[in-house]
């Protein structure tokens, strides 16, 4: 299991002075190294990424990955809203 985190900056949304921005959804994907993260569902698996905290103008998201196999993986943390 691995913990992955990343920060999101959206002008007038994450920097509006709130502890966390409303309406932003985080998604964590992982798959084989060298494969396409846009193919979620084919080579890639996904999990929700939760808001951890606001950090100045950024919001930090985190998610846990359970791969089942010890090997190298690529990952992608995205946000939409």
mmCIF file of the N, C-alpha and C atoms, coordinates in Angstrom:
data_MODEL
# 
_entry.id   MODEL 
# 
loop_
_atom_site.group_PDB 
_atom_site.id 
_atom_site.type_symbol 
_atom_site.label_atom_id 
_atom_site.label_alt_id 
_atom_site.label_comp_id 
_atom_site.label_asym_id 
_atom_site.label_entity_id 
_atom_site.label_seq_id 
_atom_site.pdbx_PDB_ins_code 
_atom_site.Cartn_x 
_atom_site.Cartn_y 
_atom_site.Cartn_z 
_atom_site.occupancy 
_atom_site.B_iso_or_equiv 
_atom_site.pdbx_formal_charge 
_atom_site.auth_seq_id 
_atom_site.auth_comp_id 
_atom_site.auth_asym_id 
_atom_site.auth_atom_id 
_atom_site.pdbx_PDB_model_num 
ATOM 1   N N  . UNK A 1 1  ? 0.851   -1.172 0.000   1.00 0.00 ? 1  UNK A N  1 
ATOM 2   C CA . UNK A 1 1  ? 0.000   0.000  0.000   1.00 0.00 ? 1  UNK A CA 1 
ATOM 3   C C  . UNK A 1 1  ? 0.897   1.236  0.000   1.00 0.00 ? 1  UNK A C  1 
ATOM 4   N N  . UNK A 1 2  ? 0.496   2.241  -0.774  1.00 0.00 ? 2  UNK A N  1 
ATOM 5   C CA . UNK A 1 2  ? 1.255   3.488  -0.850  1.00 0.00 ? 2  UNK A CA 1 
ATOM 6   C C  . UNK A 1 2  ? 0.309   4.669  -0.701  1.00 0.00 ? 2  UNK A C  1 
ATOM 7   N N  . UNK A 1 3  ? 0.796   5.713  -0.069  1.00 0.00 ? 3  UNK A N  1 
ATOM 8   C CA . UNK A 1 3  ? 0.046   6.965  0.063   1.00 0.00 ? 3  UNK A CA 1 
ATOM 9   C C  . UNK A 1 3  ? 0.588   7.928  -0.983  1.00 0.00 ? 3  UNK A C  1 
ATOM 10  N N  . UNK A 1 4  ? -0.302  8.468  -1.818  1.00 0.00 ? 4  UNK A N  1 
ATOM 11  C CA . UNK A 1 4  ? 0.067   9.426  -2.855  1.00 0.00 ? 4  UNK A CA 1 
ATOM 12  C C  . UNK A 1 4  ? -0.624  10.748 -2.532  1.00 0.00 ? 4  UNK A C  1 
ATOM 13  N N  . UNK A 1 5  ? 0.094   11.847 -2.664  1.00 0.00 ? 5  UNK A N  1 
ATOM 14  C CA . UNK A 1 5  ? -0.528  13.151 -2.422  1.00 0.00 ? 5  UNK A CA 1 
ATOM 15  C C  . UNK A 1 5  ? -0.099  14.132 -3.503  1.00 0.00 ? 5  UNK A C  1 
ATOM 16  N N  . UNK A 1 6  ? -0.917  15.163 -3.685  1.00 0.00 ? 6  UNK A N  1 
ATOM 17  C CA . UNK A 1 6  ? -0.620  16.199 -4.657  1.00 0.00 ? 6  UNK A CA 1 
ATOM 18  C C  . UNK A 1 6  ? -1.381  17.462 -4.308  1.00 0.00 ? 6  UNK A C  1 
ATOM 19  N N  . UNK A 1 7  ? -0.967  18.566 -4.882  1.00 0.00 ? 7  UNK A N  1 
ATOM 20  C CA . UNK A 1 7  ? -1.601  19.852 -4.583  1.00 0.00 ? 7  UNK A CA 1 
ATOM 21  C C  . UNK A 1 7  ? -2.304  20.395 -5.815  1.00 0.00 ? 7  UNK A C  1 
ATOM 22  N N  . UNK A 1 8  ? -3.410  21.078 -5.580  1.00 0.00 ? 8  UNK A N  1 
ATOM 23  C CA . UNK A 1 8  ? -4.222  21.662 -6.645  1.00 0.00 ? 8  UNK A CA 1 
ATOM 24  C C  . UNK A 1 8  ? -4.286  23.172 -6.437  1.00 0.00 ? 8  UNK A C  1 
ATOM 25  N N  . UNK A 1 9  ? -4.097  23.916 -7.513  1.00 0.00 ? 9  UNK A N  1 
ATOM 26  C CA . UNK A 1 9  ? -4.268  25.365 -7.496  1.00 0.00 ? 9  UNK A CA 1 
ATOM 27  C C  . UNK A 1 9  ? -5.275  25.716 -8.578  1.00 0.00 ? 9  UNK A C  1 
ATOM 28  N N  . UNK A 1 10 ? -6.367  26.326 -8.191  1.00 0.00 ? 10 UNK A N  1 
ATOM 29  C CA . UNK A 1 10 ? -7.383  26.809 -9.131  1.00 0.00 ? 10 UNK A CA 1 
ATOM 30  C C  . UNK A 1 10 ? -7.682  28.254 -8.753  1.00 0.00 ? 10 UNK A C  1 
ATOM 31  N N  . UNK A 1 11 ? -7.288  29.177 -9.604  1.00 0.00 ? 11 UNK A N  1 
ATOM 32  C CA . UNK A 1 11 ? -7.454  30.603 -9.315  1.00 0.00 ? 11 UNK A CA 1 
ATOM 33  C C  . UNK A 1 11 ? -8.894  30.932 -8.936  1.00 0.00 ? 11 UNK A C  1 
ATOM 34  N N  . UNK A 1 12 ? -9.056  31.704 -7.922  1.00 0.00 ? 12 UNK A N  1 
ATOM 35  C CA . UNK A 1 12 ? -10.326 32.156 -7.325  1.00 0.00 ? 12 UNK A CA 1 
ATOM 36  C C  . UNK A 1 12 ? -11.112 31.028 -6.648  1.00 0.00 ? 12 UNK A C  1 
ATOM 37  N N  . UNK A 1 13 ? -10.584 29.808 -6.646  1.00 0.00 ? 13 UNK A N  1 
ATOM 38  C CA . UNK A 1 13 ? -11.270 28.689 -5.987  1.00 0.00 ? 13 UNK A CA 1 
ATOM 39  C C  . UNK A 1 13 ? -10.467 28.227 -4.775  1.00 0.00 ? 13 UNK A C  1 
ATOM 40  N N  . UNK A 1 14 ? -9.244  27.727 -4.998  1.00 0.00 ? 14 UNK A N  1 
ATOM 41  C CA . UNK A 1 14 ? -8.436  27.253 -3.875  1.00 0.00 ? 14 UNK A CA 1 
ATOM 42  C C  . UNK A 1 14 ? -7.787  28.393 -3.109  1.00 0.00 ? 14 UNK A C  1 
ATOM 43  N N  . UNK A 1 15 ? -7.679  29.564 -3.724  1.00 0.00 ? 15 UNK A N  1 
ATOM 44  C CA . UNK A 1 15 ? -7.033  30.692 -3.054  1.00 0.00 ? 15 UNK A CA 1 
ATOM 45  C C  . UNK A 1 15 ? -8.046  31.693 -2.498  1.00 0.00 ? 15 UNK A C  1 
ATOM 46  N N  . UNK A 1 16 ? -9.284  31.262 -2.297  1.00 0.00 ? 16 UNK A N  1 
ATOM 47  C CA . UNK A 1 16 ? -10.345 32.176 -1.844  1.00 0.00 ? 16 UNK A CA 1 
ATOM 48  C C  . UNK A 1 16 ? -10.373 32.360 -0.327  1.00 0.00 ? 16 UNK A C  1 
ATOM 49  N N  . UNK A 1 17 ? -9.399  31.812 0.389   1.00 0.00 ? 17 UNK A N  1 
ATOM 50  C CA . UNK A 1 17 ? -9.316  32.018 1.825   1.00 0.00 ? 17 UNK A CA 1 
ATOM 51  C C  . UNK A 1 17 ? -10.037 30.970 2.664   1.00 0.00 ? 17 UNK A C  1 
ATOM 52  N N  . UNK A 1 18 ? -10.630 29.975 2.015   1.00 0.00 ? 18 UNK A N  1 
ATOM 53  C CA . UNK A 1 18 ? -11.278 28.884 2.760   1.00 0.00 ? 18 UNK A CA 1 
ATOM 54  C C  . UNK A 1 18 ? -10.262 27.796 3.050   1.00 0.00 ? 18 UNK A C  1 
ATOM 55  N N  . UNK A 1 19 ? -10.544 26.982 4.062   1.00 0.00 ? 19 UNK A N  1 
ATOM 56  C CA . UNK A 1 19 ? -9.647  25.879 4.406   1.00 0.00 ? 19 UNK A CA 1 
ATOM 57  C C  . UNK A 1 19 ? -9.573  24.857 3.271   1.00 0.00 ? 19 UNK A C  1 
ATOM 58  N N  . UNK A 1 20 ? -10.675 24.663 2.541   1.00 0.00 ? 20 UNK A N  1 
ATOM 59  C CA . UNK A 1 20 ? -10.687 23.778 1.385   1.00 0.00 ? 20 UNK A CA 1 
ATOM 60  C C  . UNK A 1 20 ? -11.730 24.260 0.392   1.00 0.00 ? 20 UNK A C  1 
ATOM 61  N N  . UNK A 1 21 ? -11.442 24.063 -0.871  1.00 0.00 ? 21 UNK A N  1 
ATOM 62  C CA . UNK A 1 21 ? -12.322 24.554 -1.933  1.00 0.00 ? 21 UNK A CA 1 
ATOM 63  C C  . UNK A 1 21 ? -13.524 23.638 -2.106  1.00 0.00 ? 21 UNK A C  1 
ATOM 64  N N  . UNK A 1 22 ? -14.680 24.229 -2.310  1.00 0.00 ? 22 UNK A N  1 
ATOM 65  C CA . UNK A 1 22 ? -15.894 23.456 -2.563  1.00 0.00 ? 22 UNK A CA 1 
ATOM 66  C C  . UNK A 1 22 ? -15.962 23.071 -4.031  1.00 0.00 ? 22 UNK A C  1 
ATOM 67  N N  . UNK A 1 23 ? -16.490 21.895 -4.320  1.00 0.00 ? 23 UNK A N  1 
ATOM 68  C CA . UNK A 1 23 ? -16.751 21.488 -5.692  1.00 0.00 ? 23 UNK A CA 1 
ATOM 69  C C  . UNK A 1 23 ? -15.609 20.835 -6.433  1.00 0.00 ? 23 UNK A C  1 
ATOM 70  N N  . UNK A 1 24 ? -14.462 20.649 -5.812  1.00 0.00 ? 24 UNK A N  1 
ATOM 71  C CA . UNK A 1 24 ? -13.344 19.987 -6.476  1.00 0.00 ? 24 UNK A CA 1 
ATOM 72  C C  . UNK A 1 24 ? -13.296 18.532 -6.020  1.00 0.00 ? 24 UNK A C  1 
ATOM 73  N N  . UNK A 1 25 ? -13.171 17.618 -6.991  1.00 0.00 ? 25 UNK A N  1 
ATOM 74  C CA . UNK A 1 25 ? -13.108 16.186 -6.713  1.00 0.00 ? 25 UNK A CA 1 
ATOM 75  C C  . UNK A 1 25 ? -11.734 15.681 -7.134  1.00 0.00 ? 25 UNK A C  1 
ATOM 76  N N  . UNK A 1 26 ? -11.078 14.942 -6.248  1.00 0.00 ? 26 UNK A N  1 
ATOM 77  C CA . UNK A 1 26 ? -9.768  14.370 -6.556  1.00 0.00 ? 26 UNK A CA 1 
ATOM 78  C C  . UNK A 1 26 ? -9.896  12.911 -6.951  1.00 0.00 ? 26 UNK A C  1 
ATOM 79  N N  . UNK A 1 27 ? -9.066  12.474 -7.899  1.00 0.00 ? 27 UNK A N  1 
ATOM 80  C CA . UNK A 1 27 ? -9.058  11.082 -8.361  1.00 0.00 ? 27 UNK A CA 1 
ATOM 81  C C  . UNK A 1 27 ? -7.615  10.632 -8.517  1.00 0.00 ? 27 UNK A C  1 
ATOM 82  N N  . UNK A 1 28 ? -7.315  9.472  -7.986  1.00 0.00 ? 28 UNK A N  1 
ATOM 83  C CA . UNK A 1 28 ? -5.986  8.884  -8.079  1.00 0.00 ? 28 UNK A CA 1 
ATOM 84  C C  . UNK A 1 28 ? -6.069  7.664  -8.979  1.00 0.00 ? 28 UNK A C  1 
ATOM 85  N N  . UNK A 1 29 ? -5.198  7.592  -9.973  1.00 0.00 ? 29 UNK A N  1 
ATOM 86  C CA . UNK A 1 29 ? -5.140  6.432  -10.852 1.00 0.00 ? 29 UNK A CA 1 
ATOM 87  C C  . UNK A 1 29 ? -3.752  5.839  -10.832 1.00 0.00 ? 29 UNK A C  1 
ATOM 88  N N  . UNK A 1 30 ? -3.661  4.529  -11.058 1.00 0.00 ? 30 UNK A N  1 
ATOM 89  C CA . UNK A 1 30 ? -2.357  3.882  -11.133 1.00 0.00 ? 30 UNK A CA 1 
ATOM 90  C C  . UNK A 1 30 ? -2.416  2.735  -12.133 1.00 0.00 ? 30 UNK A C  1 
ATOM 91  N N  . UNK A 1 31 ? -1.262  2.467  -12.732 1.00 0.00 ? 31 UNK A N  1 
ATOM 92  C CA . UNK A 1 31 ? -1.173  1.415  -13.730 1.00 0.00 ? 31 UNK A CA 1 
ATOM 93  C C  . UNK A 1 31 ? 0.270   1.104  -14.051 1.00 0.00 ? 31 UNK A C  1 
ATOM 94  N N  . UNK A 1 32 ? 0.499   0.275  -15.063 1.00 0.00 ? 32 UNK A N  1 
ATOM 95  C CA . UNK A 1 32 ? 1.857   -0.118 -15.423 1.00 0.00 ? 32 UNK A CA 1 
ATOM 96  C C  . UNK A 1 32 ? 2.699   1.072  -15.887 1.00 0.00 ? 32 UNK A C  1 
ATOM 97  N N  . UNK A 1 33 ? 3.960   1.068  -15.541 1.00 0.00 ? 33 UNK A N  1 
ATOM 98  C CA . UNK A 1 33 ? 4.886   2.107  -15.983 1.00 0.00 ? 33 UNK A CA 1 
ATOM 99  C C  . UNK A 1 33 ? 4.906   2.127  -17.508 1.00 0.00 ? 33 UNK A C  1 
ATOM 100 N N  . UNK A 1 34 ? 4.800   3.323  -18.100 1.00 0.00 ? 34 UNK A N  1 
ATOM 101 C CA . UNK A 1 34 ? 4.835   3.478  -19.545 1.00 0.00 ? 34 UNK A CA 1 
ATOM 102 C C  . UNK A 1 34 ? 3.478   3.387  -20.215 1.00 0.00 ? 34 UNK A C  1 
ATOM 103 N N  . UNK A 1 35 ? 2.425   3.108  -19.453 1.00 0.00 ? 35 UNK A N  1 
ATOM 104 C CA . UNK A 1 35 ? 1.087   3.018  -20.039 1.00 0.00 ? 35 UNK A CA 1 
ATOM 105 C C  . UNK A 1 35 ? 0.370   4.363  -19.952 1.00 0.00 ? 35 UNK A C  1 
ATOM 106 N N  . UNK A 1 36 ? -0.800  4.455  -20.567 1.00 0.00 ? 36 UNK A N  1 
ATOM 107 C CA . UNK A 1 36 ? -1.542  5.708  -20.698 1.00 0.00 ? 36 UNK A CA 1 
ATOM 108 C C  . UNK A 1 36 ? -2.543  5.882  -19.557 1.00 0.00 ? 36 UNK A C  1 
ATOM 109 N N  . UNK A 1 37 ? -2.382  6.910  -18.707 1.00 0.00 ? 37 UNK A N  1 
ATOM 110 C CA . UNK A 1 37 ? -3.317  7.111  -17.591 1.00 0.00 ? 37 UNK A CA 1 
ATOM 111 C C  . UNK A 1 37 ? -4.717  7.499  -18.049 1.00 0.00 ? 37 UNK A C  1 
ATOM 112 N N  . UNK A 1 38 ? -4.889  7.913  -19.287 1.00 0.00 ? 38 UNK A N  1 
ATOM 113 C CA . UNK A 1 38 ? -6.222  8.249  -19.791 1.00 0.00 ? 38 UNK A CA 1 
ATOM 114 C C  . UNK A 1 38 ? -7.048  6.995  -20.083 1.00 0.00 ? 38 UNK A C  1 
ATOM 115 N N  . UNK A 1 39 ? -6.428  5.828  -19.984 1.00 0.00 ? 39 UNK A N  1 
ATOM 116 C CA . UNK A 1 39 ? -7.129  4.577  -20.234 1.00 0.00 ? 39 UNK A CA 1 
ATOM 117 C C  . UNK A 1 39 ? -7.601  3.933  -18.928 1.00 0.00 ? 39 UNK A C  1 
ATOM 118 N N  . UNK A 1 40 ? -8.097  4.760  -18.015 1.00 0.00 ? 40 UNK A N  1 
ATOM 119 C CA . UNK A 1 40 ? -8.623  4.256  -16.751 1.00 0.00 ? 40 UNK A CA 1 
ATOM 120 C C  . UNK A 1 40 ? -9.676  3.204  -17.044 1.00 0.00 ? 40 UNK A C  1 
ATOM 121 N N  . UNK A 1 41 ? -9.539  2.050  -16.465 1.00 0.00 ? 41 UNK A N  1 
ATOM 122 C CA . UNK A 1 41 ? -10.466 0.958  -16.730 1.00 0.00 ? 41 UNK A CA 1 
ATOM 123 C C  . UNK A 1 41 ? -9.844  -0.101 -17.614 1.00 0.00 ? 41 UNK A C  1 
ATOM 124 N N  . UNK A 1 42 ? -8.868  0.262  -18.437 1.00 0.00 ? 42 UNK A N  1 
ATOM 125 C CA . UNK A 1 42 ? -8.182  -0.720 -19.271 1.00 0.00 ? 42 UNK A CA 1 
ATOM 126 C C  . UNK A 1 42 ? -6.958  -1.226 -18.501 1.00 0.00 ? 42 UNK A C  1 
ATOM 127 N N  . UNK A 1 43 ? -5.864  -0.459 -18.551 1.00 0.00 ? 43 UNK A N  1 
ATOM 128 C CA . UNK A 1 43 ? -4.653  -0.835 -17.822 1.00 0.00 ? 43 UNK A CA 1 
ATOM 129 C C  . UNK A 1 43 ? -4.604  -0.219 -16.433 1.00 0.00 ? 43 UNK A C  1 
ATOM 130 N N  . UNK A 1 44 ? -5.434  0.787  -16.206 1.00 0.00 ? 44 UNK A N  1 
ATOM 131 C CA . UNK A 1 44 ? -5.352  1.573  -14.989 1.00 0.00 ? 44 UNK A CA 1 
ATOM 132 C C  . UNK A 1 44 ? -6.516  1.305  -14.049 1.00 0.00 ? 44 UNK A C  1 
ATOM 133 N N  . UNK A 1 45 ? -6.272  1.468  -12.763 1.00 0.00 ? 45 UNK A N  1 
ATOM 134 C CA . UNK A 1 45 ? -7.304  1.375  -11.728 1.00 0.00 ? 45 UNK A CA 1 
ATOM 135 C C  . UNK A 1 45 ? -7.385  2.721  -11.029 1.00 0.00 ? 45 UNK A C  1 
ATOM 136 N N  . UNK A 1 46 ? -8.520  3.028  -10.460 1.00 0.00 ? 46 UNK A N  1 
ATOM 137 C CA . UNK A 1 46 ? -8.691  4.323  -9.826  1.00 0.00 ? 46 UNK A CA 1 
ATOM 138 C C  . UNK A 1 46 ? -9.202  4.231  -8.407  1.00 0.00 ? 46 UNK A C  1 
ATOM 139 N N  . UNK A 1 47 ? -8.990  5.302  -7.676  1.00 0.00 ? 47 UNK A N  1 
ATOM 140 C CA . UNK A 1 47 ? -9.459  5.427  -6.297  1.00 0.00 ? 47 UNK A CA 1 
ATOM 141 C C  . UNK A 1 47 ? -9.712  6.909  -6.025  1.00 0.00 ? 47 UNK A C  1 
ATOM 142 N N  . UNK A 1 48 ? -10.563 7.177  -5.077  1.00 0.00 ? 48 UNK A N  1 
ATOM 143 C CA . UNK A 1 48 ? -10.840 8.563  -4.703  1.00 0.00 ? 48 UNK A CA 1 
ATOM 144 C C  . UNK A 1 48 ? -9.636  9.157  -3.992  1.00 0.00 ? 48 UNK A C  1 
ATOM 145 N N  . UNK A 1 49 ? -9.437  10.449 -4.187  1.00 0.00 ? 49 UNK A N  1 
ATOM 146 C CA . UNK A 1 49 ? -8.413  11.197 -3.460  1.00 0.00 ? 49 UNK A CA 1 
ATOM 147 C C  . UNK A 1 49 ? -9.151  12.240 -2.621  1.00 0.00 ? 49 UNK A C  1 
ATOM 148 N N  . UNK A 1 50 ? -8.939  12.246 -1.340  1.00 0.00 ? 50 UNK A N  1 
ATOM 149 C CA . UNK A 1 50 ? -9.643  13.134 -0.424  1.00 0.00 ? 50 UNK A CA 1 
ATOM 150 C C  . UNK A 1 50 ? -8.835  14.395 -0.144  1.00 0.00 ? 50 UNK A C  1 
ATOM 151 N N  . UNK A 1 51 ? -9.545  15.481 0.127   1.00 0.00 ? 51 UNK A N  1 
ATOM 152 C CA . UNK A 1 51 ? -8.877  16.709 0.526   1.00 0.00 ? 51 UNK A CA 1 
ATOM 153 C C  . UNK A 1 51 ? -8.246  16.482 1.889   1.00 0.00 ? 51 UNK A C  1 
ATOM 154 N N  . UNK A 1 52 ? -6.973  16.743 1.980   1.00 0.00 ? 52 UNK A N  1 
ATOM 155 C CA . UNK A 1 52 ? -6.278  16.608 3.253   1.00 0.00 ? 52 UNK A CA 1 
ATOM 156 C C  . UNK A 1 52 ? -6.356  17.921 4.017   1.00 0.00 ? 52 UNK A C  1 
ATOM 157 N N  . UNK A 1 53 ? -5.996  19.016 3.348   1.00 0.00 ? 53 UNK A N  1 
ATOM 158 C CA . UNK A 1 53 ? -6.038  20.335 3.981   1.00 0.00 ? 53 UNK A CA 1 
ATOM 159 C C  . UNK A 1 53 ? -5.731  21.412 2.950   1.00 0.00 ? 53 UNK A C  1 
ATOM 160 N N  . UNK A 1 54 ? -6.131  22.617 3.261   1.00 0.00 ? 54 UNK A N  1 
ATOM 161 C CA . UNK A 1 54 ? -5.733  23.753 2.450   1.00 0.00 ? 54 UNK A CA 1 
ATOM 162 C C  . UNK A 1 54 ? -4.340  24.181 2.858   1.00 0.00 ? 54 UNK A C  1 
ATOM 163 N N  . UNK A 1 55 ? -3.514  24.514 1.882   1.00 0.00 ? 55 UNK A N  1 
ATOM 164 C CA . UNK A 1 55 ? -2.141  24.970 2.142   1.00 0.00 ? 55 UNK A CA 1 
ATOM 165 C C  . UNK A 1 55 ? -1.921  26.273 1.394   1.00 0.00 ? 55 UNK A C  1 
ATOM 166 N N  . UNK A 1 56 ? -2.230  27.380 2.055   1.00 0.00 ? 56 UNK A N  1 
ATOM 167 C CA . UNK A 1 56 ? -2.079  28.673 1.391   1.00 0.00 ? 56 UNK A CA 1 
ATOM 168 C C  . UNK A 1 56 ? -3.029  28.775 0.223   1.00 0.00 ? 56 UNK A C  1 
ATOM 169 N N  . UNK A 1 57 ? -2.501  28.944 -0.983  1.00 0.00 ? 57 UNK A N  1 
ATOM 170 C CA . UNK A 1 57 ? -3.336  29.054 -2.179  1.00 0.00 ? 57 UNK A CA 1 
ATOM 171 C C  . UNK A 1 57 ? -3.688  27.691 -2.769  1.00 0.00 ? 57 UNK A C  1 
ATOM 172 N N  . UNK A 1 58 ? -3.119  26.613 -2.257  1.00 0.00 ? 58 UNK A N  1 
ATOM 173 C CA . UNK A 1 58 ? -3.324  25.267 -2.785  1.00 0.00 ? 58 UNK A CA 1 
ATOM 174 C C  . UNK A 1 58 ? -4.168  24.432 -1.827  1.00 0.00 ? 58 UNK A C  1 
ATOM 175 N N  . UNK A 1 59 ? -4.842  23.421 -2.361  1.00 0.00 ? 59 UNK A N  1 
ATOM 176 C CA . UNK A 1 59 ? -5.466  22.380 -1.553  1.00 0.00 ? 59 UNK A CA 1 
ATOM 177 C C  . UNK A 1 59 ? -4.677  21.102 -1.790  1.00 0.00 ? 59 UNK A C  1 
ATOM 178 N N  . UNK A 1 60 ? -4.447  20.344 -0.727  1.00 0.00 ? 60 UNK A N  1 
ATOM 179 C CA . UNK A 1 60 ? -3.700  19.107 -0.859  1.00 0.00 ? 60 UNK A CA 1 
ATOM 180 C C  . UNK A 1 60 ? -4.654  17.924 -0.810  1.00 0.00 ? 60 UNK A C  1 
ATOM 181 N N  . UNK A 1 61 ? -4.509  17.012 -1.772  1.00 0.00 ? 61 UNK A N  1 
ATOM 182 C CA . UNK A 1 61 ? -5.320  15.806 -1.859  1.00 0.00 ? 61 UNK A CA 1 
ATOM 183 C C  . UNK A 1 61 ? -4.438  14.595 -1.611  1.00 0.00 ? 61 UNK A C  1 
ATOM 184 N N  . UNK A 1 62 ? -5.026  13.537 -1.052  1.00 0.00 ? 62 UNK A N  1 
ATOM 185 C CA . UNK A 1 62 ? -4.272  12.310 -0.818  1.00 0.00 ? 62 UNK A CA 1 
ATOM 186 C C  . UNK A 1 62 ? -5.150  11.106 -1.124  1.00 0.00 ? 62 UNK A C  1 
ATOM 187 N N  . UNK A 1 63 ? -4.517  10.021 -1.480  1.00 0.00 ? 63 UNK A N  1 
ATOM 188 C CA . UNK A 1 63 ? -5.215  8.771  -1.742  1.00 0.00 ? 63 UNK A CA 1 
ATOM 189 C C  . UNK A 1 63 ? -4.291  7.603  -1.465  1.00 0.00 ? 63 UNK A C  1 
ATOM 190 N N  . UNK A 1 64 ? -4.879  6.455  -1.190  1.00 0.00 ? 64 UNK A N  1 
ATOM 191 C CA . UNK A 1 64 ? -4.100  5.233  -0.925  1.00 0.00 ? 64 UNK A CA 1 
ATOM 192 C C  . UNK A 1 64 ? -4.267  4.257  -2.080  1.00 0.00 ? 64 UNK A C  1 
ATOM 193 N N  . UNK A 1 65 ? -3.174  3.622  -2.420  1.00 0.00 ? 65 UNK A N  1 
ATOM 194 C CA . UNK A 1 65 ? -3.171  2.639  -3.502  1.00 0.00 ? 65 UNK A CA 1 
ATOM 195 C C  . UNK A 1 65 ? -2.836  1.276  -2.911  1.00 0.00 ? 65 UNK A C  1 
ATOM 196 N N  . UNK A 1 66 ? -3.684  0.291  -3.198  1.00 0.00 ? 66 UNK A N  1 
ATOM 197 C CA . UNK A 1 66 ? -3.422  -1.107 -2.829  1.00 0.00 ? 66 UNK A CA 1 
ATOM 198 C C  . UNK A 1 66 ? -3.268  -1.897 -4.123  1.00 0.00 ? 66 UNK A C  1 
ATOM 199 N N  . UNK A 1 67 ? -2.041  -2.231 -4.456  1.00 0.00 ? 67 UNK A N  1 
ATOM 200 C CA . UNK A 1 67 ? -1.777  -2.867 -5.741  1.00 0.00 ? 67 UNK A CA 1 
ATOM 201 C C  . UNK A 1 67 ? -1.828  -4.391 -5.673  1.00 0.00 ? 67 UNK A C  1 
ATOM 202 N N  . UNK A 1 68 ? -1.523  -4.967 -4.537  1.00 0.00 ? 68 UNK A N  1 
ATOM 203 C CA . UNK A 1 68 ? -1.522  -6.417 -4.415  1.00 0.00 ? 68 UNK A CA 1 
ATOM 204 C C  . UNK A 1 68 ? -0.223  -7.057 -4.871  1.00 0.00 ? 68 UNK A C  1 
ATOM 205 N N  . UNK A 1 69 ? 0.533   -6.401 -5.733  1.00 0.00 ? 69 UNK A N  1 
ATOM 206 C CA . UNK A 1 69 ? 1.783   -6.945 -6.253  1.00 0.00 ? 69 UNK A CA 1 
ATOM 207 C C  . UNK A 1 69 ? 2.915   -5.958 -6.011  1.00 0.00 ? 69 UNK A C  1 
ATOM 208 N N  . UNK A 1 70 ? 4.025   -6.407 -5.429  1.00 0.00 ? 70 UNK A N  1 
ATOM 209 C CA . UNK A 1 70 ? 5.170   -5.512 -5.253  1.00 0.00 ? 70 UNK A CA 1 
ATOM 210 C C  . UNK A 1 70 ? 5.933   -5.342 -6.572  1.00 0.00 ? 70 UNK A C  1 
ATOM 211 N N  . UNK A 1 71 ? 5.722   -4.214 -7.243  1.00 0.00 ? 71 UNK A N  1 
ATOM 212 C CA . UNK A 1 71 ? 6.444   -3.866 -8.467  1.00 0.00 ? 71 UNK A CA 1 
ATOM 213 C C  . UNK A 1 71 ? 6.308   -2.369 -8.702  1.00 0.00 ? 71 UNK A C  1 
ATOM 214 N N  . UNK A 1 72 ? 6.910   -1.848 -9.742  1.00 0.00 ? 72 UNK A N  1 
ATOM 215 C CA . UNK A 1 72 ? 6.835   -0.421 -10.035 1.00 0.00 ? 72 UNK A CA 1 
ATOM 216 C C  . UNK A 1 72 ? 5.527   -0.098 -10.748 1.00 0.00 ? 72 UNK A C  1 
ATOM 217 N N  . UNK A 1 73 ? 4.935   1.018  -10.362 1.00 0.00 ? 73 UNK A N  1 
ATOM 218 C CA . UNK A 1 73 ? 3.699   1.506  -10.963 1.00 0.00 ? 73 UNK A CA 1 
ATOM 219 C C  . UNK A 1 73 ? 3.840   2.990  -11.310 1.00 0.00 ? 73 UNK A C  1 
ATOM 220 N N  . UNK A 1 74 ? 3.106   3.440  -12.280 1.00 0.00 ? 74 UNK A N  1 
ATOM 221 C CA . UNK A 1 74 ? 2.961   4.864  -12.567 1.00 0.00 ? 74 UNK A CA 1 
ATOM 222 C C  . UNK A 1 74 ? 1.680   5.325  -11.904 1.00 0.00 ? 74 UNK A C  1 
ATOM 223 N N  . UNK A 1 75 ? 1.606   6.597  -11.543 1.00 0.00 ? 75 UNK A N  1 
ATOM 224 C CA . UNK A 1 75 ? 0.376   7.100  -10.953 1.00 0.00 ? 75 UNK A CA 1 
ATOM 225 C C  . UNK A 1 75 ? 0.058   8.483  -11.481 1.00 0.00 ? 75 UNK A C  1 
ATOM 226 N N  . UNK A 1 76 ? -1.213  8.847  -11.369 1.00 0.00 ? 76 UNK A N  1 
ATOM 227 C CA . UNK A 1 76 ? -1.685  10.145 -11.818 1.00 0.00 ? 76 UNK A CA 1 
ATOM 228 C C  . UNK A 1 76 ? -2.709  10.621 -10.810 1.00 0.00 ? 76 UNK A C  1 
ATOM 229 N N  . UNK A 1 77 ? -2.516  11.802 -10.272 1.00 0.00 ? 77 UNK A N  1 
ATOM 230 C CA . UNK A 1 77 ? -3.466  12.405 -9.346  1.00 0.00 ? 77 UNK A CA 1 
ATOM 231 C C  . UNK A 1 77 ? -4.082  13.597 -10.059 1.00 0.00 ? 77 UNK A C  1 
ATOM 232 N N  . UNK A 1 78 ? -5.392  13.550 -10.270 1.00 0.00 ? 78 UNK A N  1 
ATOM 233 C CA . UNK A 1 78 ? -6.055  14.632 -11.001 1.00 0.00 ? 78 UNK A CA 1 
ATOM 234 C C  . UNK A 1 78 ? -7.192  15.210 -10.156 1.00 0.00 ? 78 UNK A C  1 
ATOM 235 N N  . UNK A 1 79 ? -7.617  16.392 -10.538 1.00 0.00 ? 79 UNK A N  1 
ATOM 236 C CA . UNK A 1 79 ? -8.729  17.060 -9.845  1.00 0.00 ? 79 UNK A CA 1 
ATOM 237 C C  . UNK A 1 79 ? -9.626  17.696 -10.886 1.00 0.00 ? 79 UNK A C  1 
ATOM 238 N N  . UNK A 1 80 ? -10.906 17.716 -10.591 1.00 0.00 ? 80 UNK A N  1 
ATOM 239 C CA . UNK A 1 80 ? -11.867 18.360 -11.498 1.00 0.00 ? 80 UNK A CA 1 
ATOM 240 C C  . UNK A 1 80 ? -12.951 19.041 -10.666 1.00 0.00 ? 80 UNK A C  1 
ATOM 241 N N  . UNK A 1 81 ? -13.614 19.958 -11.267 1.00 0.00 ? 81 UNK A N  1 
ATOM 242 C CA . UNK A 1 81 ? -14.692 20.610 -10.536 1.00 0.00 ? 81 UNK A CA 1 
ATOM 243 C C  . UNK A 1 81 ? -15.078 21.926 -11.132 1.00 0.00 ? 81 UNK A C  1 
# 
